[in-house]
């Protein structure tokens, strides 16, 4: 592992003052499986602290040199310093549990698990609870594709993007461009189950069908009192922009750092909700081409069947 990831941790070994500085739970993914909405809902709970930024991107140890269109934005957002990471949780009250939602932790499961274990052990802190949300990988792949279409990053058809995936990986495009590869969940989930004692697996279909019930399950898992959550805002909805000019404007609406650091979190969340509402009004839902759908079902079939056995859950509807 590179030295830049070890410099802060090694200096803090066995320091009691560093106790409980890391989050109590991690939502590790999957991407485009409702993680943003769940994060914002949990942020409504008085006993939970969620950072203003949704994806902390610390434990996966990404180098931050991705070369795809607008990947520089991702590169700039990756946190490599333990000090900077811990600072994200400074506003938490002493009676709140802290959470980090970063879908890259599932895809980069090897790096993430290694870094999580090393970090928590170095501070004698109890290992975090792990929450994994799994979405039909065919739907997830197309939703991620449409997310990049929405953000004016993806220029190719879905069929062509799938064909280009290996080439994009070789050219070191951001991991989220790997629409198909990200959806092979078996090894990702298996690794977390093998390395952590408290892992909660949620199926996105269940959350979509009954938001409140799934949040109640998560509350029980986190050992906090269930509350009634407000689901009026949906985050990171994918689709084709109706008006490109408007979408360009929305994509530039970024809150300055001083606002994120000084403004109350409720105000920041409200502003983000307004932005998401504007984006939703400007996108049209698009359906995955049937030919691509059948192709991906064939690719994922074996992985899904083995995943069913691993988590003891019927996922046959993913292949229909």
KEBALO-174405 format. One record per residue (C-alpha): x negated, y, z negated; chain. Coordinates in pm, 1 decimal. Each point is the difference from the previous one (the first is absolute). Layout:
x=X y=Y z=Z unit=A
...
% end
This chain:
x=0.0 y=0.0 z=0.0 unit=A
x=-134.4 y=345.5 z=82.8 unit=A
x=-168.9 y=197.7 z=-277.6 unit=A
x=227.0 y=300.1 z=47.9 unit=A
x=283.6 y=-202.1 z=-149.8 unit=A
x=-202.1 y=-103.0 z=-304.3 unit=A
x=-165.7 y=322.3 z=-113.9 unit=A
x=282.3 y=128.7 z=-221.6 unit=A
x=122.5 y=-335.2 z=-127.2 unit=A
x=-346.0 y=-114.7 z=-107.3 unit=A
x=-51.8 y=314.8 z=-206.4 unit=A
x=327.6 y=-53.8 z=-183.3 unit=A
x=-37.8 y=-362.2 z=-98.2 unit=A
x=125.8 y=-71.8 z=-353.1 unit=A
x=94.5 y=365.5 z=-65.8 unit=A
x=307.4 y=-9.6 z=-219.9 unit=A
x=88.6 y=352.5 z=107.0 unit=A
x=83.4 y=-143.6 z=342.3 unit=A
x=270.2 y=-232.3 z=-134.3 unit=A
x=327.6 y=-3.4 z=195.5 unit=A
x=-115.2 y=248.8 z=259.5 unit=A
x=108.4 y=-219.3 z=290.3 unit=A
x=363.5 y=-57.9 z=105.0 unit=A
x=209.0 y=-255.5 z=-185.6 unit=A
x=150.0 y=-131.8 z=322.7 unit=A
x=-83.7 y=-5.3 z=368.7 unit=A
x=244.0 y=-27.0 z=288.9 unit=A
x=-237.2 y=-145.4 z=257.4 unit=A
x=226.5 y=-15.4 z=306.2 unit=A
x=105.6 y=-99.6 z=252.2 unit=A
x=-1.1 y=307.4 z=221.4 unit=A
x=342.5 y=102.0 z=138.6 unit=A
x=177.0 y=-213.3 z=-258.6 unit=A
x=163.7 y=270.1 z=-210.2 unit=A
x=-305.6 y=82.3 z=-211.6 unit=A
x=45.0 y=376.5 z=39.3 unit=A
x=364.0 y=-7.1 z=-108.1 unit=A
x=-73.4 y=-228.2 z=-294.8 unit=A
x=-289.2 y=221.8 z=-107.3 unit=A
x=219.4 y=310.6 z=4.4 unit=A
x=276.3 y=-179.0 z=-188.7 unit=A
x=-236.8 y=-119.7 z=-270.7 unit=A
x=-126.8 y=356.0 z=-26.2 unit=A
x=349.0 y=96.6 z=-122.3 unit=A
x=-42.5 y=-217.7 z=-308.4 unit=A
x=-105.2 y=192.4 z=-312.7 unit=A
x=-225.0 y=-288.3 z=-105.8 unit=A
x=-186.4 y=-17.5 z=331.5 unit=A
x=-261.7 y=229.6 z=149.1 unit=A
x=-63.3 y=-13.7 z=373.1 unit=A
x=-266.2 y=226.4 z=157.4 unit=A
x=119.1 y=273.7 z=233.4 unit=A
x=-186.1 y=-168.3 z=283.8 unit=A
x=157.3 y=-332.6 z=86.6 unit=A
x=-299.7 y=-192.1 z=132.2 unit=A
x=-307.6 y=26.1 z=-221.3 unit=A
x=-216.5 y=-226.3 z=220.5 unit=A
x=-267.5 y=-69.5 z=-257.5 unit=A
x=-26.5 y=-371.5 z=-69.1 unit=A
x=-7.9 y=-114.7 z=363.8 unit=A
x=-340.7 y=169.8 z=42.6 unit=A
x=62.4 y=117.1 z=355.6 unit=A
x=-307.5 y=170.0 z=146.0 unit=A
x=199.1 y=287.1 z=145.7 unit=A
x=-148.5 y=0.1 z=348.3 unit=A
x=303.2 y=-110.6 z=201.0 unit=A
x=-10.5 y=111.5 z=363.4 unit=A
x=360.8 y=-14.6 z=124.4 unit=A
x=225.7 y=296.1 z=89.9 unit=A
x=41.0 y=224.6 z=-304.6 unit=A
x=-180.0 y=-257.9 z=-214.0 unit=A
x=-206.6 y=287.1 z=-137.6 unit=A
x=301.4 y=82.1 z=-217.5 unit=A
x=-21.1 y=-344.3 z=-158.2 unit=A
x=-376.8 y=28.6 z=-36.4 unit=A
x=39.3 y=326.3 z=-192.0 unit=A
x=259.1 y=-151.9 z=-235.0 unit=A
x=-201.1 y=-301.6 z=-118.6 unit=A
x=-112.2 y=29.3 z=-360.7 unit=A
x=-346.5 y=-144.1 z=-62.1 unit=A
x=-82.3 y=153.1 z=-337.5 unit=A
x=126.4 y=-156.4 z=-321.7 unit=A
x=7.9 y=343.8 z=-155.3 unit=A
x=220.7 y=136.5 z=278.4 unit=A
x=227.5 y=-303.0 z=-20.2 unit=A
x=49.7 y=26.3 z=-374.9 unit=A
x=71.1 y=371.6 z=34.9 unit=A
x=316.1 y=-85.8 z=196.4 unit=A
x=154.6 y=-130.2 z=-321.9 unit=A
x=-105.3 y=284.7 z=-232.4 unit=A
x=352.0 y=142.4 z=-15.6 unit=A
x=146.7 y=-319.5 z=-144.0 unit=A
x=140.2 y=19.0 z=-352.0 unit=A
x=-134.0 y=-237.2 z=-262.9 unit=A
x=332.3 y=-187.2 z=-8.3 unit=A
x=10.7 y=-61.5 z=377.0 unit=A
x=-127.8 y=-294.5 z=197.6 unit=A
x=-189.1 y=91.7 z=316.5 unit=A
x=41.1 y=-142.6 z=348.7 unit=A
x=-189.9 y=5.1 z=328.4 unit=A
x=172.5 y=-83.7 z=329.5 unit=A
x=-248.8 y=-75.4 z=279.4 unit=A
x=97.4 y=-245.3 z=277.9 unit=A
x=-362.6 y=-31.7 z=112.5 unit=A
x=-65.4 y=-204.3 z=-316.3 unit=A
x=193.5 y=-290.9 z=149.3 unit=A
x=-170.7 y=-0.5 z=338.5 unit=A
x=-345.8 y=47.7 z=-153.9 unit=A
x=78.8 y=-253.7 z=-269.5 unit=A
x=-355.1 y=-131.0 z=-41.3 unit=A
x=-156.5 y=341.0 z=-60.1 unit=A
x=294.7 y=119.2 z=-206.4 unit=A
x=11.2 y=-296.5 z=-235.4 unit=A
x=-375.5 y=15.6 z=-55.6 unit=A
x=6.2 y=373.2 z=-72.4 unit=A
x=309.1 y=-20.4 z=-223.1 unit=A
x=-150.5 y=-274.6 z=-214.1 unit=A
x=-335.3 y=175.8 z=-23.9 unit=A
x=155.6 y=335.6 z=-92.0 unit=A
x=237.1 y=-129.8 z=-266.8 unit=A
x=-260.5 y=-226.9 z=-152.7 unit=A
x=-248.4 y=287.0 z=-24.8 unit=A
x=239.7 y=192.2 z=-226.4 unit=A
x=133.1 y=-301.6 z=-192.3 unit=A
x=343.1 y=92.9 z=133.7 unit=A
x=271.4 y=-261.2 z=41.7 unit=A
x=40.6 y=-103.1 z=362.7 unit=A
x=280.3 y=175.6 z=189.8 unit=A
x=333.6 y=-147.4 z=90.0 unit=A
x=23.4 y=-57.0 z=374.4 unit=A
x=308.6 y=65.3 z=212.6 unit=A
x=13.5 y=-128.3 z=358.6 unit=A
x=285.6 y=86.2 z=235.9 unit=A
x=27.4 y=-214.1 z=310.5 unit=A
x=193.2 y=87.4 z=312.2 unit=A
x=74.3 y=-216.3 z=301.9 unit=A
x=-338.4 y=33.8 z=176.9 unit=A
x=163.3 y=39.4 z=341.9 unit=A
x=212.9 y=291.5 z=-120.3 unit=A
x=-292.6 y=138.0 z=-198.9 unit=A
x=-229.1 y=1.2 z=304.9 unit=A
x=252.2 y=187.2 z=214.5 unit=A
x=81.1 y=243.2 z=-282.0 unit=A
x=-368.8 y=83.4 z=-37.3 unit=A
x=-27.1 y=48.2 z=374.0 unit=A
x=300.1 y=234.4 z=-0.2 unit=A
x=-148.0 y=184.7 z=-296.8 unit=A
x=-302.3 y=86.5 z=212.3 unit=A
x=228.4 y=89.0 z=291.7 unit=A
x=185.2 y=233.1 z=-235.0 unit=A
x=-326.8 y=160.5 z=-108.0 unit=A
x=-104.5 y=47.0 z=365.1 unit=A
x=-300.6 y=-229.3 z=-41.0 unit=A
x=112.0 y=-303.5 z=200.9 unit=A
x=23.4 y=55.3 z=376.1 unit=A
x=36.8 y=-358.1 z=124.8 unit=A
x=302.2 y=-226.8 z=20.2 unit=A
x=36.3 y=-256.0 z=-277.8 unit=A
x=-87.4 y=-278.7 z=243.5 unit=A
x=-318.8 y=177.6 z=105.4 unit=A
x=-91.1 y=91.5 z=-358.2 unit=A
x=9.5 y=-366.8 z=-96.8 unit=A
x=-230.6 y=-82.5 z=290.6 unit=A
x=-239.7 y=275.2 z=-108.7 unit=A
x=-13.7 y=-105.3 z=-365.2 unit=A
x=-328.8 y=-193.5 z=13.9 unit=A
x=-163.0 y=278.5 z=198.2 unit=A
x=116.2 y=258.8 z=-251.9 unit=A
x=-135.9 y=-209.4 z=-284.4 unit=A
x=-338.4 y=-28.4 z=172.1 unit=A
x=-6.2 y=378.1 z=47.7 unit=A
x=70.3 y=43.5 z=-372.0 unit=A
x=343.3 y=156.8 z=13.9 unit=A
x=183.4 y=31.6 z=-330.1 unit=A
x=138.1 y=-327.9 z=-136.5 unit=A
x=360.2 y=119.4 z=42.9 unit=A
x=-46.1 y=-11.4 z=378.1 unit=A
x=-26.7 y=-379.0 z=-31.6 unit=A
x=374.4 y=-47.2 z=12.1 unit=A
x=-9.7 y=-378.9 z=35.1 unit=A
x=-303.8 y=-86.9 z=-210.8 unit=A
x=133.4 y=181.4 z=-306.6 unit=A
x=303.7 y=-231.1 z=-13.0 unit=A
x=-180.3 y=-326.9 z=-69.8 unit=A
x=89.0 y=2.7 z=-369.2 unit=A
x=-91.2 y=-351.9 z=-113.4 unit=A
x=-366.2 y=49.6 z=-91.6 unit=A
x=65.6 y=349.2 z=-132.2 unit=A
x=272.2 y=-111.7 z=-241.9 unit=A
x=-178.4 y=-321.0 z=-93.9 unit=A
x=-311.2 y=192.6 z=-105.5 unit=A
x=195.8 y=228.5 z=-233.2 unit=A
x=187.8 y=-292.1 z=-153.6 unit=A
x=-328.4 y=-177.6 z=-64.9 unit=A
x=-172.3 y=300.5 z=-155.5 unit=A
x=269.4 y=168.8 z=-209.1 unit=A
x=229.5 y=-143.5 z=-263.2 unit=A
x=286.8 y=245.7 z=46.7 unit=A
x=112.5 y=30.7 z=361.2 unit=A
x=349.3 y=100.9 z=112.2 unit=A
x=96.4 y=-82.5 z=358.8 unit=A
x=294.2 y=184.4 z=152.8 unit=A
x=161.1 y=-69.1 z=336.2 unit=A
x=85.1 y=320.1 z=185.1 unit=A
x=336.5 y=-143.3 z=112.5 unit=A
x=106.4 y=-19.3 z=-365.0 unit=A
x=-99.8 y=362.0 z=-60.5 unit=A
x=182.0 y=116.1 z=310.8 unit=A
x=312.7 y=-189.6 z=-106.9 unit=A
x=1.2 y=115.0 z=-363.9 unit=A
x=-245.1 y=279.1 z=-87.7 unit=A
x=107.7 y=32.9 z=-359.8 unit=A
x=-17.7 y=-370.7 z=-82.3 unit=A
x=-354.8 y=-29.7 z=130.8 unit=A
x=-106.5 y=311.8 z=-194.4 unit=A
x=153.5 y=-160.1 z=-308.5 unit=A
x=-212.8 y=-308.9 z=62.8 unit=A
x=-309.7 y=216.8 z=34.4 unit=A
x=92.5 y=182.6 z=-322.0 unit=A
x=23.0 y=-331.3 z=-183.4 unit=A
x=-334.5 y=-106.7 z=145.2 unit=A
x=-161.0 y=325.8 z=-114.2 unit=A
x=174.4 y=-28.0 z=-338.3 unit=A
x=175.8 y=332.9 z=25.0 unit=A
x=367.0 y=77.5 z=-55.4 unit=A
x=207.3 y=-18.4 z=322.3 unit=A
x=154.0 y=328.6 z=114.1 unit=A
x=225.4 y=106.6 z=285.7 unit=A
x=-227.9 y=105.2 z=285.4 unit=A
x=77.0 y=262.0 z=262.9 unit=A
x=-35.9 y=-147.8 z=350.0 unit=A
x=116.7 y=299.2 z=201.6 unit=A
x=-346.0 y=54.5 z=153.8 unit=A
x=-154.5 y=-263.1 z=227.9 unit=A
x=-369.1 y=36.9 z=68.5 unit=A
x=-215.0 y=-76.3 z=304.2 unit=A
x=290.8 y=-96.1 z=224.7 unit=A
x=-127.0 y=-104.8 z=344.3 unit=A
x=145.0 y=91.8 z=337.3 unit=A
x=-45.9 y=190.5 z=325.2 unit=A
x=-11.2 y=380.7 z=-29.9 unit=A
x=297.9 y=170.0 z=163.1 unit=A
x=-184.9 y=329.2 z=23.3 unit=A
x=-378.5 y=-23.6 z=40.8 unit=A
x=-57.5 y=367.2 z=-81.3 unit=A
x=186.8 y=-30.5 z=-328.8 unit=A
x=-189.1 y=-315.4 z=-85.8 unit=A
x=-330.8 y=178.1 z=54.8 unit=A
x=110.5 y=266.6 z=-244.5 unit=A
x=110.2 y=-253.0 z=-260.8 unit=A
x=-329.3 y=-188.4 z=29.7 unit=A
x=-186.8 y=317.0 z=-95.4 unit=A
x=205.7 y=58.9 z=-314.1 unit=A
x=-259.9 y=-96.3 z=-258.5 unit=A
x=2.2 y=127.0 z=-356.5 unit=A
x=-323.7 y=184.0 z=-90.2 unit=A
x=-217.0 y=-161.1 z=-264.9 unit=A
x=58.6 y=280.1 z=-252.1 unit=A
x=377.5 y=-51.5 z=32.2 unit=A
x=-33.5 y=-374.3 z=-56.4 unit=A
x=-214.8 y=58.5 z=-306.6 unit=A
x=194.4 y=284.8 z=-162.3 unit=A
x=366.7 y=-39.9 z=92.6 unit=A
x=223.7 y=-221.6 z=-218.8 unit=A
x=37.0 y=-346.7 z=143.3 unit=A
x=379.1 y=33.4 z=25.6 unit=A
x=-40.6 y=298.9 z=228.8 unit=A
x=-256.9 y=-179.0 z=216.7 unit=A
x=229.6 y=-302.3 z=30.2 unit=A
x=293.7 y=224.8 z=90.6 unit=A
x=-202.3 y=171.8 z=272.8 unit=A
x=-109.3 y=-336.9 z=135.8 unit=A
x=362.4 y=-108.4 z=3.5 unit=A
x=94.5 y=303.2 z=209.6 unit=A
x=-281.9 y=-73.3 z=245.4 unit=A
x=105.7 y=-364.0 z=33.6 unit=A
x=360.5 y=106.7 z=59.3 unit=A
x=-108.1 y=227.2 z=286.1 unit=A
x=-206.8 y=-280.2 z=152.9 unit=A
x=289.3 y=-247.8 z=-24.5 unit=A
x=232.2 y=236.8 z=184.7 unit=A
x=-247.9 y=25.0 z=285.9 unit=A
x=-53.6 y=-368.8 z=68.9 unit=A
x=201.8 y=-259.9 z=186.6 unit=A
x=1.5 y=-366.2 z=-89.7 unit=A
x=-158.2 y=-231.2 z=256.2 unit=A
x=44.4 y=-377.4 z=25.0 unit=A
x=-287.6 y=-240.7 z=50.4 unit=A
x=-7.4 y=-152.3 z=350.5 unit=A
x=136.8 y=-355.5 z=-12.7 unit=A
x=-299.8 y=-144.3 z=181.3 unit=A
x=-242.5 y=146.7 z=-253.3 unit=A
x=221.2 y=-114.8 z=-285.0 unit=A
x=-9.1 y=-361.5 z=115.7 unit=A
x=-373.3 y=17.1 z=61.0 unit=A
x=-69.4 y=123.6 z=-353.1 unit=A
x=231.0 y=-255.8 z=-158.8 unit=A
x=-204.8 y=-268.8 z=168.7 unit=A
x=-325.1 y=151.4 z=-128.8 unit=A
x=124.9 y=29.9 z=-357.5 unit=A
x=193.4 y=-327.2 z=-22.4 unit=A
x=-262.2 y=-212.8 z=-174.4 unit=A
x=-108.3 y=276.3 z=-236.6 unit=A
x=360.6 y=62.5 z=-104.2 unit=A
x=67.6 y=-368.1 z=-64.1 unit=A
x=-308.3 y=-32.1 z=-221.6 unit=A
x=91.7 y=322.6 z=-177.6 unit=A
x=344.1 y=-144.8 z=-78.3 unit=A
x=-164.0 y=-288.5 z=-185.6 unit=A
x=-241.9 y=229.1 z=-180.4 unit=A
x=263.0 y=234.5 z=-144.8 unit=A
x=284.0 y=-253.1 z=-8.2 unit=A
x=230.7 y=218.6 z=204.0 unit=A
x=205.9 y=-72.7 z=312.0 unit=A
x=-121.6 y=232.0 z=275.9 unit=A
x=159.9 y=-181.3 z=291.5 unit=A
x=203.4 y=312.7 z=87.1 unit=A
x=-329.0 y=164.6 z=105.5 unit=A
x=-21.3 y=-247.1 z=286.9 unit=A
x=357.1 y=34.4 z=129.7 unit=A
% end
